[in-house]
Amino acid sequence: MVKVRKDKNNTYTKLLKDKKGISPVITTVILVAVGIALAVAIGLWMSGLVSTFTRFEKLEVSDAYAVAGTTSGTWTAYVTAKNTGSADATITMIMINGVPIVGSGVTTPSGVTGVQYSLNGGTSTNFPNTGVTVSVGSAATFTISLTSSGTIGSTRLTSGITLNIVLHSAAGKDYPASVTLP
């Protein structure tokens, strides 16, 4: 019950009877609990925000080799890359010795007779002009058919030469591999 009385200085003072306040210990515990809850909530929000902006692509070339074809002067080069990053990677171009061999607006050199790809060991498909998207955790194998009757840039293809094959992504990253023609 609240009573108001006038004291000798003509001010009113509230007198609380039968009322108890919250003890300082309980107040401290409540404030600390609210502070920790806010810190956890802000931390979770920030970690979600940070993970959204820190996604990255990372392809690891796990296998690169060439085999001789059934016809003399032909080879097939294989490059397998796995996406170990946290974002999908889109391969938009493949280059051999710095010369684009496939991609949007690229004229395929005469030494290349075909470029195909397969995802996770699936069916091979011709490389599209829009590129090949390799999902997080997936692998892609690129198959490049080559012939000695043509060239790649100024390079005439013969047995024993090493080709530097580069997978170029939409993010502007290059993933190199080297193969030697048998």
Legacy VTK file of the C-alpha trace (Angstrom):
# vtk DataFile Version 3.0
C-alpha trace
ASCII
DATASET POLYDATA
POINTS 182 float
0.000 0.000 0.000
1.298 3.464 -0.870
0.747 6.395 1.424
1.706 9.963 0.705
2.369 12.431 3.530
3.448 15.983 3.687
6.689 16.561 5.548
7.883 19.731 7.268
9.347 21.187 4.041
5.958 20.943 2.264
7.163 18.146 0.003
5.425 14.880 -0.442
7.175 11.667 0.416
5.976 8.245 -0.522
6.010 5.705 2.176
6.000 2.133 1.053
4.658 -0.328 3.456
4.645 -4.060 2.957
6.560 -3.728 -0.340
9.902 -5.357 -1.010
12.247 -4.443 -3.874
14.401 -6.753 -5.966
17.642 -7.484 -4.199
20.861 -6.195 -5.824
22.076 -9.769 -6.392
18.952 -10.731 -8.364
19.195 -7.494 -10.354
22.807 -8.260 -11.250
21.961 -11.820 -12.311
19.108 -10.594 -14.540
21.298 -7.917 -16.184
24.120 -10.390 -16.824
21.676 -12.943 -18.315
20.157 -10.314 -20.626
23.650 -9.179 -21.662
24.757 -12.729 -22.465
21.559 -13.409 -24.426
22.111 -10.240 -26.483
25.758 -11.133 -27.098
24.824 -14.623 -28.306
22.067 -13.262 -30.567
24.385 -10.651 -32.102
27.146 -13.252 -32.513
24.858 -15.648 -34.370
23.552 -12.857 -36.583
27.096 -11.714 -37.425
28.329 -15.242 -38.170
25.468 -15.712 -40.624
26.235 -12.375 -42.214
29.955 -13.100 -42.453
29.468 -16.557 -43.955
27.301 -15.010 -46.676
30.080 -12.625 -47.719
33.008 -15.022 -47.344
31.910 -17.746 -49.734
34.638 -18.651 -52.214
35.292 -21.018 -55.068
38.265 -23.334 -54.980
38.930 -26.006 -57.545
41.605 -28.589 -56.883
42.928 -30.360 -59.952
43.115 -33.937 -58.763
44.061 -35.664 -62.005
45.541 -34.603 -65.340
46.896 -36.966 -67.970
46.865 -37.731 -71.697
46.485 -41.021 -73.554
47.233 -41.888 -77.150
44.231 -42.339 -79.389
43.448 -45.396 -81.489
44.477 -43.464 -84.587
48.104 -42.399 -84.964
48.626 -38.715 -84.141
45.577 -38.361 -81.887
45.402 -37.977 -78.122
42.845 -37.437 -75.421
43.714 -35.241 -72.436
41.757 -35.573 -69.190
41.612 -32.976 -66.424
39.587 -33.648 -63.277
38.886 -30.856 -60.801
36.944 -30.978 -57.534
35.281 -27.924 -56.004
36.482 -27.805 -52.386
35.368 -24.207 -51.836
32.166 -22.910 -50.299
30.616 -21.533 -53.505
29.824 -23.035 -56.907
32.500 -22.524 -59.579
31.668 -21.974 -63.246
34.360 -22.879 -65.761
33.817 -20.504 -68.674
36.958 -21.176 -70.700
39.687 -23.769 -71.163
43.103 -22.728 -72.464
46.057 -24.763 -73.698
49.445 -23.034 -73.636
47.647 -19.697 -73.177
45.358 -20.173 -76.199
41.605 -20.367 -75.508
40.272 -23.619 -76.960
36.657 -23.456 -75.792
34.348 -20.840 -74.274
32.017 -18.045 -75.244
33.192 -16.340 -78.451
36.203 -18.661 -78.802
37.156 -20.191 -82.135
38.401 -23.700 -81.461
41.948 -24.214 -82.789
42.517 -26.831 -85.503
44.463 -29.082 -83.127
41.384 -29.587 -80.939
38.729 -31.920 -82.298
36.379 -31.814 -79.322
35.919 -30.779 -75.689
33.517 -32.564 -73.397
32.848 -32.654 -69.686
31.177 -34.909 -67.158
30.096 -34.122 -63.604
30.810 -36.676 -60.859
31.575 -39.422 -63.394
28.295 -38.977 -65.263
27.631 -38.881 -68.989
29.991 -36.798 -71.123
28.467 -33.756 -72.776
29.892 -31.160 -75.168
31.263 -28.072 -73.421
28.566 -25.337 -73.641
29.319 -21.691 -74.471
27.728 -20.716 -71.152
30.320 -22.694 -69.192
30.160 -25.615 -66.796
29.072 -25.107 -63.184
30.805 -27.332 -60.653
28.788 -27.412 -57.434
30.390 -27.395 -53.994
31.769 -30.871 -53.278
31.340 -32.022 -56.895
34.002 -32.980 -59.400
34.148 -32.367 -63.141
36.261 -34.190 -65.703
37.124 -32.308 -68.871
38.005 -34.432 -71.909
39.955 -32.745 -74.697
40.441 -34.560 -78.016
43.589 -33.515 -79.876
45.084 -34.214 -83.299
48.555 -33.705 -84.784
47.045 -32.542 -88.068
46.324 -29.128 -86.529
47.862 -26.582 -84.173
47.046 -24.751 -80.969
48.330 -21.235 -81.475
51.836 -21.753 -82.855
52.225 -25.156 -81.179
52.174 -28.200 -83.446
51.045 -31.219 -81.453
53.529 -34.115 -81.317
54.323 -36.895 -78.893
56.504 -35.855 -75.967
55.417 -32.206 -75.672
53.922 -30.871 -72.459
50.680 -28.943 -72.634
49.695 -26.434 -69.964
45.931 -26.717 -69.606
44.154 -23.975 -67.657
40.565 -24.044 -66.441
39.363 -20.422 -66.248
36.392 -19.592 -63.999
33.732 -16.902 -64.150
35.291 -15.403 -60.998
38.511 -14.816 -62.963
40.549 -17.560 -61.303
42.802 -19.939 -63.225
43.335 -23.579 -62.292
46.365 -24.986 -64.174
47.383 -28.539 -64.976
50.130 -29.983 -67.165
49.957 -33.071 -69.339
52.552 -34.662 -71.582
51.386 -36.225 -74.828
52.546 -39.864 -74.969
LINES 1 183
182 0 1 2 3 4 5 6 7 8 9 10 11 12 13 14 15 16 17 18 19 20 21 22 23 24 25 26 27 28 29 30 31 32 33 34 35 36 37 38 39 40 41 42 43 44 45 46 47 48 49 50 51 52 53 54 55 56 57 58 59 60 61 62 63 64 65 66 67 68 69 70 71 72 73 74 75 76 77 78 79 80 81 82 83 84 85 86 87 88 89 90 91 92 93 94 95 96 97 98 99 100 101 102 103 104 105 106 107 108 109 110 111 112 113 114 115 116 117 118 119 120 121 122 123 124 125 126 127 128 129 130 131 132 133 134 135 136 137 138 139 140 141 142 143 144 145 146 147 148 149 150 151 152 153 154 155 156 157 158 159 160 161 162 163 164 165 166 167 168 169 170 171 172 173 174 175 176 177 178 179 180 181
